[in-house]
Amino acid sequence: MSDFWSGWIIVLTAVSYVLLAWLLLSNRKINQHKDGATTGHIYDGIEEYDNPMPSWWIKMFVLSMVFGAGYLLAYPGMGKFPGLLNWTSVSQWQGNVDAAKQKNEALYAEFMQKDAEALVADPKAMRIAKRVFANNCAICHGNDAKGSYGFPNLTDNDWLYGGSPDQIARSIRDGRSGMMPGWQSVLGAEGVKSMGAYVQSLRDAQASASAEHAESREKFTMLCAGCHGASGEGNIAMGAPRLNDDIWLYGGDTGKIIHSIANGRSGKMPAHADNLSAAKIHLLSAYVYQLAEEEP
């Protein structure tokens, strides 16, 4: 804030304060010429008497103005003047954060000494982890962690990058980026449809090996097997999903599979290393790990 605008705010605030005080004190008494004088205002048959304000109300108002003046001196409220206490909302927030960290430091240090299996068996740890999940992960994966269109279900034990506690922790800490190119220009419209039918058949080994899919099977080997595997088993090293099961990130019906093949897909999970401590990531990875373990 420039000095000009700071000075403008200070002057405007001070003048407004003085005018309010004058308005109040100049009207604390009214000279009545006769008993029962009214202001002339009538509301639903009720007349408003022209009486002065009660003394207790005046005193309370004066006290509030004294308090307000003290508050403006103690805290920032007049331009760039920081206040005699040098208080800021940022410093108060940081103080609260530091106090919370200090309070929870010992607890999280205890969690860091336990492996995922031990944390899963600790009800207190899982309660805390559930809150961490709700604050940082539920916006994409849902409160129940079952995901949605384009966001993986974390309870089905089907993992793009691996489902061990260490692999999950890495996904949380470093984030993940996935990209599948579109094949419309390579396969053509009819080729995309044929490839979609073949991909749908991968869940049935006998159907996918039929002569009907011979041409698409050959093209799949050339174009897709490098990421998804020869039989559509996927590749966790690349984050390439399995295609031979009934779990689909973007939908498994014919239309959605064709759309994925033709136009490609891209997805990104942000890294959380900057906003979550190592202990919270460790705790969160154990929580996500047990979600799939509990799923029947």
Secondary structure in CASP SS format (residue, H / E / C, confidence):
PFRMAT SS
TARGET T0000
AUTHOR 0000-0000-0000
METHOD secondary structure of the structure
MODEL  1
M C 1.00
S C 1.00
D H 1.00
F H 1.00
W H 1.00
S H 1.00
G H 1.00
W H 1.00
I H 1.00
I H 1.00
V H 1.00
L H 1.00
T H 1.00
A H 1.00
V H 1.00
S H 1.00
Y H 1.00
V H 1.00
L H 1.00
L H 1.00
A H 1.00
W H 1.00
L H 1.00
L H 1.00
L H 1.00
S H 1.00
N C 1.00
R C 1.00
K C 1.00
I C 1.00
N C 1.00
Q C 1.00
H C 1.00
K C 1.00
D C 1.00
G C 1.00
A C 1.00
T E 1.00
T E 1.00
G E 1.00
H E 1.00
I E 1.00
Y E 1.00
D C 1.00
G C 1.00
I E 1.00
E E 1.00
E E 1.00
Y E 1.00
D C 1.00
N C 1.00
P C 1.00
M C 1.00
P C 1.00
S H 1.00
W H 1.00
W H 1.00
I H 1.00
K H 1.00
M H 1.00
F H 1.00
V H 1.00
L H 1.00
S H 1.00
M H 1.00
V H 1.00
F H 1.00
G H 1.00
A H 1.00
G H 1.00
Y H 1.00
L H 1.00
L H 1.00
A H 1.00
Y C 1.00
P C 1.00
G C 1.00
M E 1.00
G C 1.00
K C 1.00
F E 1.00
P C 1.00
G C 1.00
L C 1.00
L C 1.00
N C 1.00
W C 1.00
T C 1.00
S H 1.00
V H 1.00
S H 1.00
Q H 1.00
W H 1.00
Q H 1.00
G H 1.00
N H 1.00
V H 1.00
D H 1.00
A H 1.00
A H 1.00
K H 1.00
Q H 1.00
K H 1.00
N H 1.00
E H 1.00
A H 1.00
L H 1.00
Y H 1.00
A H 1.00
E H 1.00
F H 1.00
M H 1.00
Q C 1.00
K C 1.00
D C 1.00
A H 1.00
E H 1.00
A H 1.00
L H 1.00
V H 1.00
A C 1.00
D C 1.00
P H 1.00
K H 1.00
A H 1.00
M H 1.00
R H 1.00
I H 1.00
A H 1.00
K H 1.00
R H 1.00
V H 1.00
F H 1.00
A H 1.00
N H 1.00
N H 1.00
C C 1.00
A H 1.00
I H 1.00
C H 1.00
H H 1.00
G C 1.00
N C 1.00
D C 1.00
A C 1.00
K C 1.00
G C 1.00
S E 1.00
Y C 1.00
G C 1.00
F E 1.00
P C 1.00
N C 1.00
L C 1.00
T C 1.00
D C 1.00
N C 1.00
D C 1.00
W C 1.00
L C 1.00
Y C 1.00
G C 1.00
G C 1.00
S C 1.00
P H 1.00
D H 1.00
Q H 1.00
I H 1.00
A H 1.00
R H 1.00
S H 1.00
I H 1.00
R H 1.00
D H 1.00
G C 1.00
R E 1.00
S E 1.00
G E 1.00
M E 1.00
M E 1.00
P C 1.00
G C 1.00
W C 1.00
Q H 1.00
S H 1.00
V H 1.00
L H 1.00
G H 1.00
A H 1.00
E H 1.00
G H 1.00
V H 1.00
K H 1.00
S H 1.00
M H 1.00
G H 1.00
A H 1.00
Y H 1.00
V H 1.00
Q H 1.00
S H 1.00
L C 1.00
R C 1.00
D C 1.00
A H 1.00
Q H 1.00
A H 1.00
S H 1.00
A C 1.00
S C 1.00
A H 1.00
E H 1.00
H H 1.00
A H 1.00
E H 1.00
S H 1.00
R H 1.00
E H 1.00
K H 1.00
F H 1.00
T H 1.00
M H 1.00
L H 1.00
C C 1.00
A H 1.00
G H 1.00
C H 1.00
H H 1.00
G C 1.00
A C 1.00
S C 1.00
G C 1.00
E C 1.00
G C 1.00
N E 1.00
I C 1.00
A C 1.00
M C 1.00
G C 1.00
A E 1.00
P C 1.00
R C 1.00
L C 1.00
N C 1.00
D C 1.00
D C 1.00
I C 1.00
W C 1.00
L C 1.00
Y C 1.00
G C 1.00
G C 1.00
D C 1.00
T H 1.00
G H 1.00
K H 1.00
I H 1.00
I H 1.00
H H 1.00
S H 1.00
I H 1.00
A H 1.00
N H 1.00
G C 1.00
R E 1.00
S E 1.00
G E 1.00
K E 1.00
M E 1.00
P C 1.00
A C 1.00
H C 1.00
A C 1.00
D C 1.00
N C 1.00
L C 1.00
S C 1.00
A H 1.00
A H 1.00
K H 1.00
I H 1.00
H H 1.00
L H 1.00
L H 1.00
S H 1.00
A H 1.00
Y H 1.00
V H 1.00
Y H 1.00
Q H 1.00
L H 1.00
A H 1.00
E H 1.00
E H 1.00
E C 1.00
P C 1.00
END
